């Protein structure tokens, strides 16, 4: 059974850092592009970053460029999202998603991804 499990969320202060992990099982991980998406309360789910199946190409939404870094370890069936310089607008539930495609680029449209994890919460401290 295909499964994606996120972890690493938590409570952060502005300017803080977190590293999210997405562990995959039940499918041939090397054939799938992986995306990270977030959903803030009352807002649509938006694409944050993605990485191609090979790990050779990445993509970021403008608001996180220079602060977030996506990477993958195919030997561990894991994708990471390193988040630095966190801002209040980064708060939300972060989901990883998988798309069966071998391509040179990846996209941030949620409609292109086939399988989703349950998400991990990133919360801001007051």
N, C-alpha and C positions, 0 to 999 in steps of 0.2 A: 504494500500500500504506500503510495506516494505521500510523503510528509515533509513539511517545512516547520521548523521550530525556532522561534526567535528568542533571544535572551540578551541581557545587558542593559535594559532600561533602568531608570531610577530617577531619583530626585537630584536636580542639579541647580547650581546658581548661575546667573549670567556670567559668561566667560569660561565656564567649566567645560569638562570633556567627558565623553562616554564612548565606549566601544560596544557596538551592537554585533551580535553574531546570529547567523542563520545556518542551522544545520539541516541538511537534506538527507532523506533516506527513501528507499523504495523505487529509485529510478536512476538512470545513467546520467549522473550529475554533469559529466563533461559535455553533454550535448545541449545543455540548457543555459540560456542567458538568465541572469538573476537581477531583479530590480528591488530597490527599497522604495517604499511608499509611506506616506504619513497622512494621518487624518486628525485634524484638530476638532474640538467640539463644535458642532454646527457648520462644519465646512466639508467640502468635497475631498475625497482622497486624492492626493497629488503625488506625482513622481518626484523623488528626491535624487536618486542615482541609480545607475545600472552598470552591469559589466557583462561583456560577451562571454560565451561559453569557454573560450580559450583563455580569457583574462587579458587579452591583448588590447582591448579598447574599453574605455569607460565613458560615461556621460553624466552630467550633473545639471540640476536645475540652477538657474542663475543665482538664486539667493544663498546657495551653499557653496558655491565655487570658492576655492581657496581655504575653506574651513573644514569640509568633509572629504574623506578619502575612502573609496570603496576598493576592496581587494578580495581575492578568493584563493583558497587552497584546495585544489581538486583532489588531492590525496586524502584530505579530511572531509570532503563534501561540505565545505563551510565557506560562507561569504561573510565578510566583515564590513562594518561601516564605522570608521573612526570619525567621531564628531568632536571638533574643537571649537572654541570660541562660541559656545552656545548662546543663543538669543531667545528672548521670550517667544518669538514667533516659531521657534523650532519645537515647541511643545506639541505633544500629540501621541497617538498610538502609531508605532512604526511596524509595518508589515513587510516581509520579504515575499517575493513572488517569482515563479519560474516560468520560462517560456522555451518551448522546444524549438530551437533554431540555431543553426551554425552560420553566423554572419559576422561581418567585419565591424559592424556597429550595433548598438542597442538603442532602444527607444524608451521613453519615459511615459508612454501612454498605458494606463491601467487596463485598457481594453485589449491589449496585445498579450497579456499574461494569463496563463491557464490555471496555475495552481498557486494557492495562497496559504501563508501561515496565519496563526491566530493573533499575532502581534505582541509587541512589548511596549509598555507605557514609559514615555519620557515626560517627567513632570518638573515644573519649575518651583524652586523654593521661594518663599516670600521674604 
